[in-house]
Amino acid sequence: MTDMNPKQYHAYAMRQLSQVPGIDPEMPGRDIKQVAVIGAGLMGSGITVCFLRAGIPTILVDQTEEALAAGLKSIAKALGSGVKRGMLTPDQVKGVQLLVSTTLCYDDLKDADLIIEAVFERMDIKEAIFKRLGEVAKESALLATNTSGLDVDQIAAASGRPADVLGLHFFSPAHVMPLLEIVRGKETSAEALKTALYVSTITNKTGVVVGNCQGFAANRMLESYARESEFLGLEGASAAEIDQAMTNYGFPMGPCTMGDMAGVDVRNYVLDSMKSARLIPDDPRYGTMSKALFAEGRLGQKTRAGNYDYGEDGRTPIPSEKVVEIRDRIAAELGIQKREISEEEIVSRLLLPVINEAAKILEEGIINSPSDVDILWIYGYGFPFAKGGPVYQARQMGLDKVRDNLNAYKEADEEFGEIYWAPSASLGRLFE
Ligand SMILES: NC(=O)c1ccc[n+]([C@@H]2O[C@H](COP(=O)([O-])OP(=O)(O)OC[C@H]3O[C@@H](n4cnc5c(N)ncnc54)[C@H](O)[C@@H]3O)[C@@H](O)[C@H]2O)c1
């Protein structure tokens, strides 16, 4: 595979996506003639736009008329931006808007072929909704959750018909981002999965089937990237230096800007849920910067302050003295010495853990093929297409060099090096 150029490799990686264990590529999925989306917030409205653009009648559900009205407003805005970008004509928007209807009543979902839940990230609410869906949805309906990290099997169990349930993890903004993680629960049927792959096609997304674990595949790999970005900050690299290193590498934006776009609050919820699942080692550096920004109300672009300050447009990052002050205070408390950090170190500190985590999720069966990693990173996080993806890059580097580099960082961190950097026992599988 090292002899393929990135373009050839990409074509190969895309073909691999349909090779899902237990699924016959010839097996037909179920037809999708009507969709329902529960939750008219940020994700629910974006997801609705995806189906409207595909010409599929979609019912939007929420708890209040106000929430539904706000959802319809977001939908109109997103469709309007499609006109600006030349994706739709004003007449098409009018036509497409006739396909959306709203309801407060679950009984109206009885004819939906696909129901996607996108309500608050709380297990109790999601369980209650899936219990209700188990009662009202028609027998052939596919039931999906857009959870970013809750246990899909637990949600599926609440429905009483787990074979019909899976995760459809859209990325934000849902009507723009090209990736769809299809989360296979332990009881999800082959037919349901096949239908989900069909859903990715009709919504113009790249669908990747992944297993159910904290963060699923993409966000789980992203966690090590976010961790190291924060550590580099505490060691003295500014947000702008970290981001610049990654944009010079070819990403459209670096991790600090991306974190501000996604929301510092979102990262804090992830950290909390990882903590309760005992997935964070007893390392005082871990997530400390995010927690401090959160405590200061610096939630990212939405509050015009996060890893950066933001001016009037709310989008252009401006280096923040306040962030430097917070960072220096934390570093001093933790006894971390400030030093010059090279661009090369920033890139390798961010990407090597991704490669190591990729080997672990491959071994655990969370992904089906090493090349899935590259598709997830290209379509989910903007990894430069011309560089093929993290696994492609690892192959170019060679197994020995990847292992040596991981070991060098392991030695450099006496206390936590073994946890963060020890080469995965299955690293070699990425090179097969
Ligand atoms: N925001 C992101 O970047 C992102 C990315 C991927 C996945 N997700 C996931 O998508 C889901 C929704 O996130 P969001 O950012 O759109 O949240 P949001 O707060 O913008 O919207 C949630 C909506 O759900 C509605 N709701 C709450 N309880 C309900 C109920 N019982 N019945 C009907 N509607 C109900 C709320 O009124 C609100 O309109 C979460 O599970 C989240 O983890 C979010």
The ligand as an SDF file (V2000), in Angstrom:
LIG
                    3D

 44 48  0  0  0  0  0  0  0  0999 V2000
  -23.3400   20.1810   19.0580 N   0  0  0  0  0  0  0  0  0  0  0  0
  -22.4960   19.3630   18.4700 C   0  0  0  0  0  0  0  0  0  0  0  0
  -21.4010   19.7530   17.9990 O   0  0  0  0  0  0  0  0  0  0  0  0
  -22.8650   17.9060   18.3110 C   0  0  0  0  0  0  0  0  0  0  0  0
  -22.1710   17.1090   17.3870 C   0  0  0  0  0  0  0  0  0  0  0  0
  -22.5570   15.7690   17.2130 C   0  0  0  0  0  0  0  0  0  0  0  0
  -23.5780   15.2530   18.0040 C   0  0  0  0  0  0  0  0  0  0  0  0
  -24.2180   16.0590   18.9240 N   0  0  0  0  0  0  0  0  0  0  0  0
  -25.3050   15.4650   19.7160 C   0  0  0  0  0  0  0  0  0  0  0  0
  -26.5480   15.8620   19.1570 O   0  0  0  0  0  0  0  0  0  0  0  0
  -27.5420   15.9270   20.2020 C   0  0  0  0  0  0  0  0  0  0  0  0
  -28.1910   17.2910   20.1710 C   0  0  0  0  0  0  0  0  0  0  0  0
  -27.2170   18.2900   20.3700 O   0  0  0  0  0  0  0  0  0  0  0  0
  -27.4810   19.8180   19.9880 P   0  0  0  0  0  0  0  0  0  0  0  0
  -26.1600   20.4710   20.0400 O   0  0  0  0  0  0  0  0  0  0  0  0
  -28.3140   19.8880   18.7620 O   0  0  0  0  0  0  0  0  0  0  0  0
  -28.3870   20.2860   21.2370 O   0  0  0  0  0  0  0  0  0  0  0  0
  -29.3910   21.5260   21.3220 P   0  0  0  0  0  0  0  0  0  0  0  0
  -29.4320   21.8970   22.7600 O   0  0  0  0  0  0  0  0  0  0  0  0
  -29.0320   22.5700   20.3170 O   0  0  0  0  0  0  0  0  0  0  0  0
  -30.8080   20.9200   20.8770 O   0  0  0  0  0  0  0  0  0  0  0  0
  -31.5070   19.9340   21.6070 C   0  0  0  0  0  0  0  0  0  0  0  0
  -32.9760   20.0560   21.2770 C   0  0  0  0  0  0  0  0  0  0  0  0
  -33.6500   18.9250   21.8320 O   0  0  0  0  0  0  0  0  0  0  0  0
  -34.8940   19.3700   22.3410 C   0  0  0  0  0  0  0  0  0  0  0  0
  -35.3830   18.3930   23.3250 N   0  0  0  0  0  0  0  0  0  0  0  0
  -34.9040   18.1550   24.5520 C   0  0  0  0  0  0  0  0  0  0  0  0
  -35.6020   17.1700   25.1300 N   0  0  0  0  0  0  0  0  0  0  0  0
  -36.5420   16.7660   24.2340 C   0  0  0  0  0  0  0  0  0  0  0  0
  -37.5680   15.7900   24.2440 C   0  0  0  0  0  0  0  0  0  0  0  0
  -37.7680   15.0160   25.3000 N   0  0  0  0  0  0  0  0  0  0  0  0
  -38.3470   15.6580   23.1380 N   0  0  0  0  0  0  0  0  0  0  0  0
  -38.1510   16.4470   22.0550 C   0  0  0  0  0  0  0  0  0  0  0  0
  -37.1940   17.3870   22.0100 N   0  0  0  0  0  0  0  0  0  0  0  0
  -36.3970   17.5550   23.0750 C   0  0  0  0  0  0  0  0  0  0  0  0
  -34.5780   20.7390   22.9350 C   0  0  0  0  0  0  0  0  0  0  0  0
  -35.7630   21.5190   23.1030 O   0  0  0  0  0  0  0  0  0  0  0  0
  -33.6360   21.3130   21.8750 C   0  0  0  0  0  0  0  0  0  0  0  0
  -34.3700   21.9860   20.8630 O   0  0  0  0  0  0  0  0  0  0  0  0
  -26.8110   15.5930   21.4880 C   0  0  0  0  0  0  0  0  0  0  0  0
  -26.9720   14.2370   21.7720 O   0  0  0  0  0  0  0  0  0  0  0  0
  -25.3680   15.9230   21.1540 C   0  0  0  0  0  0  0  0  0  0  0  0
  -24.4510   15.2070   21.9540 O   0  0  0  0  0  0  0  0  0  0  0  0
  -23.8900   17.3670   19.0750 C   0  0  0  0  0  0  0  0  0  0  0  0
  1  2  1  0
  2  3  2  0
  2  4  1  0
  4  5  1  0
  4 44  2  0
  5  6  2  0
  6  7  1  0
  7  8  2  0
  8  9  1  0
  8 44  1  0
  9 10  1  0
  9 42  1  0
 10 11  1  0
 11 12  1  0
 11 40  1  0
 12 13  1  0
 13 14  1  0
 14 15  2  0
 14 16  1  0
 14 17  1  0
 17 18  1  0
 18 19  2  0
 18 20  1  0
 18 21  1  0
 21 22  1  0
 22 23  1  0
 23 24  1  0
 23 38  1  0
 24 25  1  0
 25 26  1  0
 25 36  1  0
 26 27  1  0
 26 35  1  0
 27 28  2  0
 28 29  1  0
 29 30  1  0
 29 35  2  0
 30 31  1  0
 30 32  2  0
 32 33  1  0
 33 34  2  0
 34 35  1  0
 36 37  1  0
 36 38  1  0
 38 39  1  0
 40 41  1  0
 40 42  1  0
 42 43  1  0
M  CHG  2   8   1  16  -1
M  END
$$$$
